[in-house]
Amino acid sequence: MTQPPAFPAKRAGRPRRLTTSQLVEAAIALGLEDLTMSALAERLGVRVAVLYNYVKGREELISLAARHAISTQPFPEDVGQDWRDYALAYARAAYDLFHSDAQLLPLVMNGKLSPAIKIDSVESWLETMTKHGFAAGEALSILKAVDTLVMGSAVLASHARSYAADYSVSVRDTVNSRPPAELPLLVANLDSFAAIVDPENWERSLQMLVDGIDAQKRVGGSPRS
């Protein structure tokens, strides 16, 4: 995210007027995971009490900031495409959101984000998938499977990025430190195991998930379109 302009230091007299957007932008600039209201007030040049004229507290502010991030991420629209194309595009958009915004992933993992931040995107998913003949409950089950794959892949990618160029070397050294007879299958596939997680790798898993759902539908009846 782009950094907001620096705010002037606090001045004596009447408190400066703020907008909720300014609070959100300043919070994002400071970092959401360890955000404090006092640090935010200092950055904005106001007293802490002033912030409570705009938000109820830290949790609401973090939720607003996360919702802002999600609202700026373009999710696919229903333009009559095949449901598989829509599902793949939706998953890629969700992955890009957590992959590109390092602040959101730890908040989700630590349970610091309200489920309310994704209600609108879930409703859009349900509207689209039910148009393609899925029952709402079935569509929700598919979405949960997609979310699980997306979040797991984003976590793995974050883990791999923390190692940077040393990730592959570290994995190989760890495996090679064990007797080959203990891990014969892993040693035989070491190149694949040591590869840093990237969009191409996780999208293959996503494609397998979607293809599996489609195959199940073909067995159970006419394929979805």
C-alpha positions as CSV (number, residue, x, y, z in Angstrom):
1,M,0.0,0.0,0.0
2,T,1.2,3.5,-0.6
3,Q,2.3,5.5,2.4
4,P,0.1,8.4,3.3
5,P,1.7,11.9,3.6
6,A,3.3,12.7,6.9
7,F,1.0,14.7,9.2
8,P,2.1,17.9,10.9
9,A,3.0,17.9,14.5
10,K,0.3,18.7,17.1
11,R,-0.4,22.3,17.6
12,A,-2.0,24.1,20.5
13,G,-5.6,25.3,20.2
14,R,-8.6,23.5,18.7
15,P,-8.1,19.9,17.8
16,R,-7.6,19.4,14.1
17,R,-10.3,17.9,12.0
18,L,-9.8,14.3,10.8
19,T,-11.5,11.9,8.6
20,T,-11.9,8.2,9.2
21,S,-9.9,7.6,6.0
22,Q,-7.0,9.5,7.5
23,L,-7.2,7.3,10.6
24,V,-7.2,4.2,8.4
25,E,-4.3,5.3,6.2
26,A,-2.2,6.3,9.2
27,A,-3.0,2.9,11.0
28,I,-1.9,1.0,7.9
29,A,1.3,3.1,7.7
30,L,2.1,2.2,11.3
31,G,1.3,-1.5,10.9
32,L,-1.9,-3.1,12.1
33,E,-0.6,-6.0,14.1
34,D,1.0,-4.0,16.9
35,L,-1.0,-0.8,16.4
36,T,-1.7,1.3,19.5
37,M,-4.1,4.2,19.8
38,S,-1.4,6.3,21.4
39,A,1.0,5.7,18.5
40,L,-1.7,6.6,16.1
41,A,-2.6,9.8,18.0
42,E,1.1,10.8,17.9
43,R,1.4,10.2,14.2
44,L,-1.8,12.3,13.6
45,G,-0.8,15.0,16.0
46,V,-3.8,14.8,18.2
47,R,-4.8,13.6,21.7
48,V,-5.8,10.0,22.0
49,A,-9.3,11.1,23.1
50,V,-9.8,12.7,19.7
51,L,-9.5,9.3,18.0
52,Y,-12.6,8.0,19.9
53,N,-14.7,10.6,18.1
54,Y,-14.2,8.5,14.9
55,V,-13.8,4.9,16.1
56,K,-14.8,2.9,19.2
57,G,-11.4,1.6,19.7
58,R,-8.4,-0.3,18.2
59,E,-10.4,-3.4,17.1
60,E,-12.9,-1.3,15.1
61,L,-10.0,0.6,13.5
62,I,-8.2,-2.6,12.5
63,S,-11.4,-4.0,11.0
64,L,-11.9,-0.8,9.0
65,A,-8.3,-0.9,7.8
66,A,-8.7,-4.6,6.7
67,R,-12.0,-3.8,5.0
68,H,-10.3,-1.0,3.2
69,A,-7.6,-3.4,1.9
70,I,-10.2,-5.9,0.8
71,S,-12.3,-3.3,-0.9
72,T,-9.4,-2.2,-3.0
73,Q,-8.6,-5.7,-4.1
74,P,-10.6,-6.4,-7.4
75,F,-12.6,-9.6,-7.1
76,P,-14.1,-11.1,-10.2
77,E,-17.6,-10.2,-11.4
78,D,-20.2,-12.6,-12.8
79,V,-20.1,-12.0,-16.5
80,G,-21.6,-15.3,-17.5
81,Q,-18.2,-17.2,-17.4
82,D,-17.9,-20.9,-16.6
83,W,-18.2,-21.4,-12.8
84,R,-14.7,-22.9,-12.8
85,D,-13.2,-19.8,-14.4
86,Y,-15.0,-17.6,-11.8
87,A,-13.8,-19.8,-8.9
88,L,-10.2,-19.8,-10.1
89,A,-10.3,-16.0,-10.5
90,Y,-11.8,-15.5,-7.1
91,A,-9.1,-17.7,-5.5
92,R,-6.4,-15.8,-7.3
93,A,-7.7,-12.5,-6.1
94,A,-7.9,-13.7,-2.5
95,Y,-4.4,-15.1,-2.7
96,D,-3.0,-11.9,-4.2
97,L,-4.6,-9.9,-1.4
98,F,-2.8,-11.8,1.3
99,H,0.3,-12.4,-0.7
100,S,0.8,-8.7,-1.5
101,D,-0.4,-7.2,1.8
102,A,1.9,-8.7,4.5
103,Q,-0.2,-7.0,7.3
104,L,-3.4,-8.9,6.7
105,L,-2.1,-12.5,7.0
106,P,-0.9,-12.4,10.6
107,L,-4.1,-10.7,11.7
108,V,-6.2,-13.5,10.2
109,M,-3.9,-16.2,11.7
110,N,-4.1,-14.6,15.1
111,G,-7.9,-14.2,15.0
112,K,-7.8,-10.4,15.1
113,L,-10.1,-9.8,12.2
114,S,-13.8,-9.9,12.3
115,P,-15.6,-12.2,9.9
116,A,-17.6,-9.1,8.9
117,I,-14.8,-7.9,6.6
118,K,-15.6,-10.6,4.0
119,I,-19.4,-10.7,4.1
120,D,-19.8,-8.8,0.9
121,S,-17.4,-10.9,-1.1
122,V,-19.1,-14.1,0.2
123,E,-22.5,-12.8,-0.8
124,S,-21.2,-12.2,-4.3
125,W,-19.7,-15.7,-4.4
126,L,-23.0,-17.2,-3.4
127,E,-25.0,-15.1,-5.9
128,T,-22.7,-16.3,-8.7
129,M,-22.5,-19.9,-7.8
130,T,-26.2,-20.4,-7.2
131,K,-26.8,-19.0,-10.7
132,H,-24.7,-21.8,-11.9
133,G,-26.9,-24.4,-10.2
134,F,-25.1,-24.9,-6.9
135,A,-27.2,-24.9,-3.7
136,A,-26.1,-22.2,-1.3
137,G,-24.8,-24.7,1.2
138,E,-22.8,-26.5,-1.5
139,A,-21.4,-23.2,-2.7
140,L,-20.3,-22.3,0.8
141,S,-18.6,-25.7,1.2
142,I,-16.7,-25.0,-2.0
143,L,-15.7,-21.5,-0.8
144,K,-14.4,-22.9,2.5
145,A,-12.3,-25.4,0.5
146,V,-10.9,-22.6,-1.7
147,D,-10.3,-20.4,1.3
148,T,-8.4,-23.2,3.1
149,L,-6.2,-23.7,0.0
150,V,-5.6,-20.0,-0.4
151,M,-4.8,-19.3,3.2
152,G,-2.5,-22.4,3.4
153,S,-0.7,-21.3,0.3
154,A,-0.3,-17.7,1.5
155,V,1.2,-18.9,4.8
156,L,3.6,-21.2,3.0
157,A,4.6,-18.4,0.6
158,S,5.2,-16.1,3.6
159,H,7.3,-18.7,5.3
160,A,9.3,-19.2,2.2
161,R,9.8,-15.5,1.7
162,S,11.2,-15.3,5.3
163,Y,14.0,-17.6,4.2
164,A,14.5,-15.7,0.9
165,A,17.3,-17.2,-1.1
166,D,18.3,-19.5,1.8
167,Y,15.0,-21.5,1.8
168,S,15.9,-24.1,-0.8
169,V,19.4,-24.5,0.6
170,S,18.0,-24.9,4.1
171,V,15.5,-27.6,3.0
172,R,18.1,-29.5,1.1
173,D,20.6,-29.4,4.0
174,T,17.9,-30.6,6.4
175,V,16.9,-33.5,4.2
176,N,20.5,-34.4,3.3
177,S,21.4,-34.5,7.0
178,R,19.3,-37.6,7.3
179,P,20.4,-41.1,6.0
180,P,19.0,-41.5,2.5
181,A,17.4,-44.8,3.4
182,E,15.2,-43.0,5.9
183,L,13.6,-40.7,3.4
184,P,13.9,-42.4,0.0
185,L,10.7,-40.9,-1.5
186,L,11.5,-37.4,-0.3
187,V,15.0,-37.6,-1.6
188,A,13.8,-38.7,-5.0
189,N,11.5,-35.6,-5.1
190,L,13.8,-33.2,-3.3
191,D,13.7,-30.6,-6.1
192,S,9.9,-30.3,-5.9
193,F,9.9,-30.2,-2.1
194,A,12.7,-27.6,-1.9
195,A,11.1,-25.3,-4.4
196,I,9.9,-22.0,-3.0
197,V,6.1,-21.7,-3.0
198,D,5.0,-19.6,-6.0
199,P,1.7,-18.9,-7.8
200,E,2.3,-21.6,-10.4
201,N,2.7,-24.3,-7.7
202,W,-0.4,-23.3,-5.6
203,E,-2.5,-22.8,-8.7
204,R,-1.9,-26.4,-9.8
205,S,-3.5,-27.5,-6.5
206,L,-6.3,-25.1,-7.0
207,Q,-7.0,-26.5,-10.5
208,M,-7.0,-30.0,-9.0
209,L,-9.6,-28.9,-6.5
210,V,-11.9,-27.3,-9.1
211,D,-11.4,-30.2,-11.5
212,G,-12.3,-32.7,-8.7
213,I,-15.5,-30.9,-7.9
214,D,-16.4,-30.8,-11.6
215,A,-15.7,-34.5,-12.0
216,Q,-17.9,-35.3,-9.0
217,K,-20.7,-33.3,-10.5
218,R,-20.3,-35.1,-13.8
219,V,-20.7,-38.5,-12.0
220,G,-23.7,-37.2,-10.0
221,G,-25.4,-35.7,-13.0
222,S,-25.0,-33.1,-15.7
223,P,-21.9,-31.0,-15.4
224,R,-22.2,-27.4,-14.1
225,S,-21.6,-24.6,-16.6
